[in-house]
Amino acid sequence: MIIPYQSLPPETLNAVIEAFVLTEGTEYGVNEASLSEKIAQVKQQLVQEKAVLVYSELHQTVNILPAEQFAQNQFIDE
């Protein structure tokens, strides 16, 4: 289930994004970005609808996925 990022208080959204960035080990190219830059990049992807916040009822967790990946998974699950 998608959680609209706007529905979270800013502190909660930042905490979710920070946890995602710290655990995902995402690749940022040759120049390593600071934590605040990584958080801003993920937040921008949420704003641009390139990424979505997803709640898993099965695992009772929140994750951030590329919107395209989420859409593909939804199609497969149906």
N, C-alpha and C positions, 0 to 999 in steps of 0.2 A: 504494500500500500504506500502510495506517495504521500509524503508530508509536505505541505507547502512551506517553504523555508520562511516565508513572511509570518507564519503563525507562531514561530518560536521567538522568545525574547532574545534580543541581540547577544546577551551573555551566553545563553544556552546554545545559540547557533554557533558562536565562536568556539565554544567548548567542543561541540560535535565536530566542527571542521578541524580543530586542532588535533583531536584524537585521531581523526581520519588521516591527516597528514603525517602524524608521528608513527602510525602503524602501517600505513600503506607503502612507505618507501618509494614514493613516486619519483619518476625521472624528470629532472628539470634541465637537462642538457649540460653543456660544458660548464656554464657558470652556475654554481650552486646558489639557490635563493635562500634568503633568511626565512625563519618560521613565519614572521608577519607577512612577508611577500607571498609565501605559499598559501597562507590562509586567505589573503586577498584574491589570489588567483582562483582558488576553489569557490570563494563567494561570488566572484564574477561569473564563473561557469554556471552557478545556480541561477543568478540573475538572468543570464542569457539563455537559460533553459537547455544548456549543453550537459548539465548534470542534474540529478534529482536526489532528494533525501528519501530514503526508502525504509519503512518499518517492516520488520519480519515478525509476524505473529508467532511463527514456529519457534524462532530463536529469541524472541523478545529483545531484538537489537535494532539500532538505527545505523544505516550505512549510507554512503554517498556513491552513486553509480553514474557512469555516463548515461545520458538519456537514451541514446541509441541502444546500448546494451540492455537497459531495463525494458525497452520496447520489444526487443528481440526475445528476451526471456518471457515476457508476457505472452507473446505469440506461441512460443513453444509449450508453455504450461496449459494452454487452452485446448 
